Amino acid sequence: MKKALCRQRISALKKNVSHNADLSAFSWTTDRGSNDERIEQTHAGARPVLRTLIRHSYWNAVATFSHQGSTFVSNFLVIKLLDHAAYGKFSLVNLTAFYAAAILQFAVGSTASRFVARYADDRVRLFSVIWICGAFSFASGLLGFGILVLASGFLSRSVFIEPSLLTPIAIVSLSVPSLVGMVFLSGLLQGLHSFRTLAVSSVASGVLFVAVVAGGAWADGLNGAIIGFVAGSTLRSLIMGGLALLELGRKETGGVLSWRSMLNRPIRHELFKFQVPAGLAAFLTVPTLWLIPTILTRNTQNFSEVASYSVILMIKSLIVLPASVIALALQPSAEKALGAAQVNMALRVFRTASVVSLAIVAASALLFAVFAKEVMAIFGRDFISASGELQLMMLGAVAEAAAVGLYMRVQATNRMWASIFATLLPRDLVMLAIALMFTSSYGLQAVIIAHVVGAVVNLAGIYWLSYRAIRSLKMS
């Protein structure tokens, strides 16, 4: 009887592991101690975790770096084709569109990624998630376009105090539906673990994006560059959408997307339970990130400083990018592990993501800080004066990367509401206070200090939430 029971338990364990394809690369041992069937990782388990990290992160890195890289290259070419102040206006208008889309997408990307990964083996729930998130993205994108085009006059005259920005803002509003759609499509492909398809889409559309934006700037200056930005963003979303449909058809043969999937009330409730607090977090965070350059513009009326701020922010984003790539690549694996009650595996994934991402970002930040003058000189002589601010921003980049790794634990344990009050509100209040009080006197330096202090405050709050999240997982 004991031998038969043992065989049944081993058979059940094998079925459980094979059911979770993403976790099949990991090794387990059964501990016949005092606890009933306690599952432990073997010492050799570190290598499979790293192999999974490399496998998933490779294509995700290609996708993310090609997307961000094409944005970086297009901005670099616009800097060379326009003057310093004109590029400041270009970056301010683009940031307005980006942040409008970031608010209105309401965490649909992370929601799609999480629940598509979780229900990859349940076709009914999977298609419900895709349809609900897709419909939400379409509606919110159209809403964002309408709001921004109607508010273009108010923003240009009363907020930026630069009436010449009315037409550029009206034009850039056309990009909001595409920007929201790309967030959803990226989350869908990440949830399906289709990182290679995402990479192909990003590389192909990135080349077209650079060509269109640079061509627009060359042909018609500021307005031409913004028209190119809108056209490039639309091409990106169309290419990504087409490849996403092909990938979904390949993995889910015979599946049909139907509007009736939206009638699945339990799925809607589960999605919104996660999406609402995550989306509210964006409602708090994104306005602050938009208000920082807006305050700088209003208090200094110096678009050259806005241009330097945009370049520094772009460099910081590239430095922190590896942490985001690793987190996005491994979050679905952690979700599957927790869904299968494999807590130890999830903890190993969390630790691997944090250590590897922090090491990469810290090394990159140190390199850019040492060669800050040389880096800024690439964009032009006018940018060299901001090399000290770039060095300062590298401190914030390291703190931000550490927070990204820890936030995986917070997201996996649904502590989204707590993150709003423990991290986002304190961080944003500190950033806005510093910008409002010191920008008139210190200009660019004040807003950079606001970013660094905000990153440190955010890291402290995320660390506390992460500690509580790990405790709850170990006790479960």
MOCORTA-V107400 format. One record per residue. N is the residue number from 1. RES is the residue in one small letter. SS is DSSP state (2 for helix, 1 for strand, 0 for the rest). OMEGA is omega in whole degrees, 0 to 359 (NA if undefined). D_CENTER is the distance of its C-alpha to the mean C-alpha in whole Angstrom. Layout:
((N;RES;SS;OMEGA;D_CENTER) (N;RES;SS;OMEGA;D_CENTER))
This chain:
((1;m;0;181;53) (2;k;2;180;51) (3;k;2;180;50) (4;a;2;179;49) (5;l;2;179;47) (6;c;2;179;45) (7;r;2;179;45) (8;q;2;181;43) (9;r;2;179;41) (10;i;2;179;40) (11;s;2;179;40) (12;a;2;179;37) (13;l;2;179;35) (14;k;2;178;35) (15;k;2;180;34) (16;n;2;181;31) (17;v;2;181;30) (18;s;2;179;30) (19;h;2;180;29) (20;n;0;187;25) (21;a;2;183;25) (22;d;2;183;22) (23;l;2;187;24) (24;s;0;181;27) (25;a;0;185;26) (26;f;0;181;27) (27;s;0;181;31) (28;w;1;171;32) (29;t;1;179;36) (30;t;1;182;38) (31;d;1;181;39) (32;r;0;178;42) (33;g;0;183;43) (34;s;0;179;44) (35;n;0;180;40) (36;d;0;173;40) (37;e;0;177;38) (38;r;1;183;36) (39;i;1;179;33) (40;e;1;175;32) (41;q;1;175;30) (42;t;0;179;33) (43;h;0;179;33) (44;a;0;183;32) (45;g;2;181;29) (46;a;2;181;26) (47;r;2;176;27) (48;p;2;178;26) (49;v;2;179;22) (50;l;2;178;22) (51;r;2;178;23) (52;t;2;178;20) (53;l;2;182;18) (54;i;2;182;19) (55;r;2;181;19) (56;h;2;184;16) (57;s;2;184;14) (58;y;2;182;17) (59;w;2;177;16) (60;n;2;177;12) (61;a;2;178;12) (62;v;2;180;15) (63;a;2;185;12) (64;t;2;181;9) (65;f;2;177;12) (66;s;2;178;14) (67;h;2;179;12) (68;q;2;180;11) (69;g;2;178;15) (70;s;2;175;16) (71;t;2;179;15) (72;f;2;182;16) (73;v;2;179;19) (74;s;2;177;20) (75;n;2;179;20) (76;f;2;180;22) (77;l;2;177;24) (78;v;2;177;24) (79;i;2;182;25) (80;k;2;183;28) (81;l;2;179;29) (82;l;0;175;29) (83;d;0;186;30) (84;h;2;183;28) (85;a;2;180;29) (86;a;2;176;28) (87;y;2;176;25) (88;g;2;177;24) (89;k;2;178;24) (90;f;2;181;22) (91;s;2;180;19) (92;l;2;179;20) (93;v;2;179;20) (94;n;2;177;17) (95;l;2;178;15) (96;t;2;179;17) (97;a;2;179;16) (98;f;2;184;12) (99;y;2;174;13) (100;a;2;178;15) (101;a;2;181;13) (102;a;2;177;10) (103;i;2;188;13) (104;l;2;176;14) (105;q;0;168;12) (106;f;0;176;12) (107;a;0;181;10) (108;v;2;180;11) (109;g;2;179;8) (110;s;2;177;8) (111;t;2;179;12) (112;a;2;181;13) (113;s;2;184;11) (114;r;2;188;13) (115;f;2;172;16) (116;v;2;177;17) (117;a;2;183;17) (118;r;2;184;19) (119;y;0;180;22) (120;a;0;182;22) (121;d;0;179;25) (122;d;0;189;26) (123;r;2;183;26) (124;v;2;180;27) (125;r;2;180;25) (126;l;2;182;22) (127;f;2;174;23) (128;s;2;179;23) (129;v;2;183;20) (130;i;2;182;19) (131;w;2;181;21) (132;i;2;181;20) (133;c;2;179;17) (134;g;2;179;18) (135;a;2;178;21) (136;f;2;181;18) (137;s;2;181;16) (138;f;2;182;19) (139;a;2;182;21) (140;s;2;177;18) (141;g;2;177;18) (142;l;2;178;21) (143;l;2;180;21) (144;g;2;177;19) (145;f;2;182;21) (146;g;2;181;24) (147;i;2;185;23) (148;l;2;181;22) (149;v;2;178;25) (150;l;2;182;28) (151;a;0;185;26) (152;s;2;179;27) (153;g;2;179;30) (154;f;2;181;29) (155;l;2;184;26) (156;s;2;185;28) (157;r;2;189;31) (158;s;2;183;31) (159;v;2;181;27) (160;f;0;182;27) (161;i;0;180;31) (162;e;0;185;31) (163;p;0;181;32) (164;s;0;181;32) (165;l;2;183;28) (166;l;2;182;29) (167;t;2;177;29) (168;p;2;180;26) (169;i;2;178;24) (170;a;2;180;26) (171;i;2;186;25) (172;v;2;179;21) (173;s;2;179;21) (174;l;2;182;22) (175;s;2;186;18) (176;v;2;178;16) (177;p;2;180;17) (178;s;2;181;16) (179;l;2;177;13) (180;v;2;180;12) (181;g;2;179;14) (182;m;2;177;11) (183;v;2;179;9) (184;f;2;183;11) (185;l;2;176;13) (186;s;2;178;10) (187;g;2;178;10) (188;l;2;182;13) (189;l;2;177;14) (190;q;2;178;12) (191;g;2;177;14) (192;l;0;185;17) (193;h;0;179;16) (194;s;0;184;17) (195;f;2;179;15) (196;r;2;177;18) (197;t;2;177;18) (198;l;2;180;14) (199;a;2;179;15) (200;v;2;179;19) (201;s;2;183;17) (202;s;2;180;15) (203;v;2;182;18) (204;a;2;182;20) (205;s;2;180;18) (206;g;2;178;17) (207;v;2;179;21) (208;l;2;181;22) (209;f;2;180;19) (210;v;2;182;21) (211;a;2;183;24) (212;v;2;181;24) (213;v;2;180;23) (214;a;2;178;25) (215;g;2;178;28) (216;g;2;179;27) (217;a;2;180;27) (218;w;2;185;31) (219;a;2;189;32) (220;d;2;173;32) (221;g;2;185;30) (222;l;2;181;28) (223;n;2;178;28) (224;g;2;178;28) (225;a;2;181;25) (226;i;2;174;23) (227;i;2;176;25) (228;g;2;178;23) (229;f;2;179;20) (230;v;2;180;20) (231;a;2;179;22) (232;g;2;178;20) (233;s;2;178;17) (234;t;2;177;19) (235;l;2;179;20) (236;r;2;183;17) (237;s;2;180;16) (238;l;2;179;20) (239;i;2;180;20) (240;m;2;179;16) (241;g;2;179;18) (242;g;2;179;21) (243;l;2;178;20) (244;a;2;178;18) (245;l;2;178;22) (246;l;2;180;24) (247;e;2;179;22) (248;l;2;178;22) (249;g;2;179;26) (250;r;2;183;26) (251;k;2;182;25) (252;e;0;183;26) (253;t;0;178;30) (254;g;0;180;32) (255;g;0;180;29) (256;v;0;175;29) (257;l;0;182;26) (258;s;0;178;28) (259;w;2;179;28) (260;r;2;178;30) (261;s;2;180;27) (262;m;2;182;26) (263;l;2;179;29) (264;n;0;187;28) (265;r;2;179;28) (266;p;2;179;27) (267;i;2;178;24) (268;r;2;180;23) (269;h;2;181;24) (270;e;2;179;22) (271;l;2;184;19) (272;f;2;177;19) (273;k;2;176;20) (274;f;2;189;16) (275;q;2;185;15) (276;v;2;178;17) (277;p;2;178;16) (278;a;2;178;12) (279;g;2;176;13) (280;l;2;176;15) (281;a;2;177;13) (282;a;2;178;11) (283;f;2;178;15) (284;l;2;187;16) (285;t;2;189;13) (286;v;2;177;12) (287;p;2;178;16) (288;t;2;179;17) (289;l;2;177;14) (290;w;2;182;16) (291;l;2;182;20) (292;i;2;177;20) (293;p;2;177;20) (294;t;2;177;22) (295;i;2;178;24) (296;l;2;180;25) (297;t;2;183;26) (298;r;2;186;28) (299;n;2;183;30) (300;t;2;187;30) (301;q;0;182;31) (302;n;0;183;30) (303;f;2;174;27) (304;s;2;176;28) (305;e;2;176;26) (306;v;2;178;23) (307;a;2;178;23) (308;s;2;177;23) (309;y;2;181;20) (310;s;2;180;18) (311;v;2;180;19) (312;i;2;179;18) (313;l;2;179;15) (314;m;2;178;14) (315;i;2;178;16) (316;k;2;179;14) (317;s;2;178;10) (318;l;2;179;12) (319;i;2;183;13) (320;v;2;186;11) (321;l;2;179;9) (322;p;2;178;11) (323;a;2;179;10) (324;s;2;179;6) (325;v;2;181;8) (326;i;2;180;11) (327;a;2;179;9) (328;l;2;182;8) (329;a;2;186;11) (330;l;2;180;13) (331;q;2;177;12) (332;p;2;178;14) (333;s;2;178;17) (334;a;2;179;17) (335;e;2;179;17) (336;k;2;179;20) (337;a;2;180;22) (338;l;2;177;22) (339;g;2;178;23) (340;a;0;180;26) (341;a;0;179;27) (342;q;0;188;26) (343;v;2;181;25) (344;n;2;178;26) (345;m;2;179;24) (346;a;2;179;21) (347;l;2;178;22) (348;r;2;177;22) (349;v;2;179;19) (350;f;2;182;17) (351;r;2;180;20) (352;t;2;180;19) (353;a;2;183;15) (354;s;2;184;16) (355;v;2;183;19) (356;v;2;182;18) (357;s;2;181;15) (358;l;2;179;17) (359;a;2;181;19) (360;i;2;184;18) (361;v;2;180;16) (362;a;2;179;19) (363;a;2;180;21) (364;s;2;180;19) (365;a;2;178;19) (366;l;2;180;23) (367;l;2;180;24) (368;f;2;178;22) (369;a;2;180;24) (370;v;2;184;27) (371;f;0;184;27) (372;a;2;181;26) (373;k;2;180;28) (374;e;2;180;28) (375;v;2;181;25) (376;m;2;180;25) (377;a;2;179;28) (378;i;0;183;27) (379;f;0;180;26) (380;g;0;182;29) (381;r;2;182;32) (382;d;2;183;31) (383;f;2;184;27) (384;i;2;181;29) (385;s;2;181;30) (386;a;2;181;26) (387;s;2;177;26) (388;g;2;177;27) (389;e;2;176;24) (390;l;2;178;22) (391;q;2;180;24) (392;l;2;181;23) (393;m;2;179;19) (394;m;2;174;19) (395;l;2;178;20) (396;g;2;180;17) (397;a;2;179;15) (398;v;2;179;16) (399;a;2;180;16) (400;e;2;179;12) (401;a;2;178;12) (402;a;2;180;15) (403;a;2;179;13) (404;v;2;179;10) (405;g;2;180;12) (406;l;2;183;14) (407;y;2;176;12) (408;m;2;180;12) (409;r;2;181;16) (410;v;2;181;15) (411;q;2;182;13) (412;a;2;181;16) (413;t;0;175;19) (414;n;0;178;18) (415;r;0;185;18) (416;m;2;179;16) (417;w;2;180;19) (418;a;2;181;20) (419;s;2;179;16) (420;i;2;186;17) (421;f;2;182;20) (422;a;2;185;20) (423;t;2;190;17) (424;l;2;181;16) (425;l;2;178;19) (426;p;2;181;21) (427;r;2;185;18) (428;d;2;178;18) (429;l;2;179;22) (430;v;2;180;22) (431;m;2;181;20) (432;l;2;180;22) (433;a;2;179;26) (434;i;2;181;25) (435;a;2;182;24) (436;l;2;186;27) (437;m;2;191;30) (438;f;2;184;30) (439;t;2;180;28) (440;s;2;183;31) (441;s;2;188;33) (442;y;2;174;30) (443;g;0;185;28) (444;l;2;182;25) (445;q;2;181;26) (446;a;2;182;26) (447;v;2;176;22) (448;i;2;177;21) (449;i;2;177;23) (450;a;2;178;21) (451;h;2;183;18) (452;v;2;180;19) (453;v;2;178;21) (454;g;2;179;18) (455;a;2;180;16) (456;v;2;178;19) (457;v;2;178;20) (458;n;2;180;16) (459;l;2;179;17) (460;a;2;179;20) (461;g;2;179;19) (462;i;2;179;17) (463;y;2;180;19) (464;w;2;178;22) (465;l;2;179;20) (466;s;2;178;19) (467;y;2;179;23) (468;r;2;179;24) (469;a;2;180;21) (470;i;2;178;23) (471;r;2;181;26) (472;s;2;178;26) (473;l;2;180;25) (474;k;2;180;28) (475;m;2;184;30) (476;s;0;NA;29))
